[in-house]
Amino acid sequence: MWLRTLVLLLPLFSAGSVTAGPDNYVDIARGKALVIAGDCAACHTAEGGQPFAGGLALQTPFGAIMTPNITFDTTTGIGSWSADDFARAMQEGRRPGGGHLYPAFPYPYYTKVERSDLDAIYLYLRALPPVENRVNRNTLPFPFNIRLLMKGWNALFFTSGTFKPDPARSAEFNRGAYLVEGLGHCGACHTPFNAFGANQNDKYLEGNQIDNWTAPNITNDPRVGLGKWSVDDIVQYLKTGQNAFSLASGPMKDAIENSTSEMPVADLKAIAVYLKERGAEGPPASTPLAASDPRMQAGEAIYVDTCAACHVRTGTGVAHLFPKLAGNVVTTQEDPASLIRIVIAGGRAAATEGFPTSPAMPSLGYRLSDKQVADVVTYVRNSWGNAAAPVSEETVRTLRAKVTGAAPGE
Amino acid sequence: MARRLPRKDVVIVGLGWTGSILAYELARTGLDVVALERGPWRDTASDFNIGTAPDELRYAVRHDIFLRPKQETLTMRNNPSQTALPIRKWGSFLPGNGVGGAGLHWNGQTWRFLPDDFRIRSHMIERYGQGILPEGNQIQDWPVSYDELEPHYDRFEQVAGISGKAGNIKGKIQPGGNPFEGARERDYPTPPLKQGYAQSLFTKAATEMGLHPFPRPSANISMAYTNPYGCSMAPCTYCGFCEWFGCANYSKSSPQTCVLPALVREPTFEARTDCEVTKINLSGDGKTATGVTYVDASGEEWEQPGDLVLVCAFSLFNVRLLLLSGIGKPYDPASGKGVVGRNYAYQTGSGALGFFNDAKFNPFAAAGSLGVALDDYNSDNFDHGPHGFVGGASITSAHTNGRPIRYHPTPPGTPTWGSAWKKAVKDNYQRVTNVGAQGSVMSYRNNYLDLDPTYKDPLGRPLMRMTFDYQPNEQKMANWMAERCQEIVKAMGASSTKLNRLGVPWSVVPYQTTHNTGGAVMGNDPNTSVLNRYLQSWDVSNVFVMGASAFPQNAGYNPTGTVGALTYWSLEAILKYLKSPGALVSR
């Protein structure tokens, strides 16, 4: 009995002081779980590089930003930072000397994280082996290389302050809100940007295009959002990378493999409850294109030839391998970027403990013209109960150029 | 001078079916496992794009995923009085190259051998007397029984998702299945493939003849399936690009679809590809393997120490590695002494083509192991007394492909080129079907493998020499089977037939089958076997050898199902061995 009491009390103690010694295993372990939930490694690890040693080029509309080394190397990392320095960076987007960080580092989300959690993250990062890796932190072109500009940006778009639970909601909802709005920074991808690269708070989680992928609407909208997914469907998707509706690919594949699949199911369930209960927003319904439309007829012919062997004539796909297209919200997003780029360049689905296969969609851009891609995507968006705006050849041409580097028209 | 690497718990030679299964099962117990594979890494996502995978010229004609003779070849001859010459272009059989091995390019027929096959010598003598055994034979009982292997067959079938119809569940005969099969604990994990028109004719004709047709067990699977390792497969699309190809649809069971996705997640597993193991190293007394020596892609030589060495290459190359490493005494046919290389066997192929007046067989809608088979003439399921031969064959109506370059059956007497040939191809493409017999090959004193006295590989090591021919017993059996096939295809309604007898002497030129067995056989007597009943070397107890090289002789079936079952059977013994290393059977 005393043992159980001790175990129950541990979390209380663990929320304590950051001055605890480096062997504070409980806080370090908690910090590790938080770092996984925040998927810090995703941005702070270069391709083939040491974990957390930075050097990944983040593509923004303003130019590439190289992510910093957040290991505790004293010269090239954050080894000289105090816990207060670290908390200030996370909550205010400011470096120890007062310099501004760019919001590509999503401090508008991290500001919501509680200090005790930030301290645990600090302890965990400090416990990792320091890696010497100097990163060029000034890669943005003029005028965006003037970090002081961020002062104005912050005044316009940044509100600091930790998460405030809503007493009218359940503890689970609030836990989910804390994770999604804070460390999870889901909105950083899933909320549209304004011209200044800030998320538009009035369109929170309504979908966005990120790195030429569609980050779909994840409000509870029944047509393009999570409306048809149950809480369990969302949990299963985040845990295993797939559910009856979809298989994760693109940037979400990485987020699931590195972060959500490693998170406790209770937290995933809290996220799901929050996403299901916080509200639904989506564009007005479209009417499907008529089957007699020449684009639909051409698209169907291509679909039967090229897609149906795996995705099945009726768009139902094959469980665990080939995503369902009928009723899959990725197909009916306003922004068709993911559909187009997957047809052109292919993709892989997430590999997780539960479903390790990581099936591939082959690239078909080498044998389909822009017009053919537009037609087949239009067909998929308007068949088997799907309805979404047709896709133009021009849209495909533009995206192909971005994805494959091919000159427009080639 | 080889550079020495840090020790591993387990060193695996070859990353095909057996190597990947053992690697996964052992790595997940926490052991440090390294697999050394002489060919390249291959996986479905990066190597087999659906748009380019069905390329007959690249894969079936130019052998893209096969071993190149310049990497390694064999010398061959039909009998010990001849001088063996090197095979400079693979023909009769095609060894694979790279991750997946033969499990990548196979057709997918996944059989269990029959209970009698495992004690064929005793059984034949009991039923017919000693006189039935052919001259010069070295037929021997297996050291395991069907019943002992049953759970391991089952495990392999579950991992591979095999599609089929049970014929005997716990002793109860199941309608529509193979009534001759050994009792199974349960049915196949997925139902049989859909069959074509030829198979419906075959089923009807055979049933009317009193025979017992059933859909053959297939690794081209019929429905979506997730195996016990969490790996997912998709239903076969009947594209007919199986044998010699990688499957782009995740529909053919292979290490790629069934094991590797789970294996590569294991933190204690490492694969080194383009690394050819040249030798298993032994301690001074020759009783313990200390690891292996291998050469990487740049020609650099490395020594990889390890506590346990699992030999998982293709059967022929397992035997050569043992010979080159001095594990076990090489077989000498003159004295009959020695064991390594002994009892090499193969497979017979015979049958009958049927030409139909107005049929449309659509041979292009096919799968590597689509087909209906019957076992009435296999093993000892029929009275051998009047025939004077040992062994049997599975008889099948199948279309494995109707591919454009190589599939063009023509009636006897058709010219081999020119407009008359073209016309015959066009006229017959849809109207021809085959009934084939895949038969057993017994083991004989003069069919064996040893090191060639003359020819060497690029590293200066002797090539292996194959001495093999079909013996009178096999000729008699296979030709009798061809007549049975002809009866059936006539009953199916063929207007004319073409009998395909067994080609003798055995020639290395035309493709026949890659079912090379024996050479490192398992047994209860160390004087006639290389391995004990757990596939453990009699001589070096920390070496286990997987694969069809362990078959004492070959049965009338494709070998992979039995190779898979033996792997799981041996795995159980290896786990026991790891707790208390040493010989699992005392000499």
Interface residues (C-beta under 8 A of the other chain):
Chain A: A309 C310 V318 A319 H320 L321 F322 G346 R348 A351 E353 G354 F355 P356 T357 S358 P359 A360 P362 S363 L364 Y366 R367
Chain B: T44 A45 S46 N49 I50 G51 A224 T226 Y229 G230 C231 S232 M233 A234 P235 T237 C239 A248 N249 Y250 T257 P261 A262 V264 R265
